[in-house]
């Protein structure tokens, strides 16, 4: 649970996620988590009233402090970008770091009421901000995004969009869910829009928060149904059916895209024929 208005003392030992700009502090000696007492963080004491508890990791509480764009040099601390931190972190830490970053972004982008322009105030019983004038309340934004791995006759469909071009990487298809749309409808629509084919046998796989900036990736497996690959040329530049033994450069297993691809490859190799009815 996320809590604001936290009571702490100099002896309070915790995992600290302290953001400055797009970066987070970490210990110079050990990579990953910054674990210490509040008393050792003199440079952050001006932010005591803004500390947010974002959960716990192991038996330690996790606290967020957002310094916005204030840049502070500390001898025993270094800065690391959020992406680099998440790439070097164990999976169990991924969730808490993602949450901290999303809450920090929420606070930065909701300083004023979207309805009347008055300054927003923190609510102390839940993670939200509220306008004191018109009572408009806002919660941290979460944007659902479907991601789908498609197989057909022993091959997997992988595509390359603009972001993957510079790294020559191919990945699964993904896209944001539109207002009023079911997750399954979003899968069918995105696949057809991006590569011009239809799919069937949708199966829920897993989900993953992706804090750049506030996506919740919802993963599905699907089978090809009909059509010929025809990329849209905007979001997707190239897409092909790949043989599991001749895969291009693909995302790491840390990401849900990497996990979907790995699972599909295993299914293909085991020649599994899973038939779970589509829910759409
Ligand atoms: Zn207002």
Boltz pocket constraint, residues with backbone or C-beta under 6 A from the ligand:
constraints:
  - pocket:
      binder: B
      contacts: [[A, 113], [A, 114], [A, 115], [A, 116], [A, 117], [A, 118], [A, 131], [A, 132], [A, 133], [A, 134], [A, 135], [A, 136]]
      max_distance: 6.0
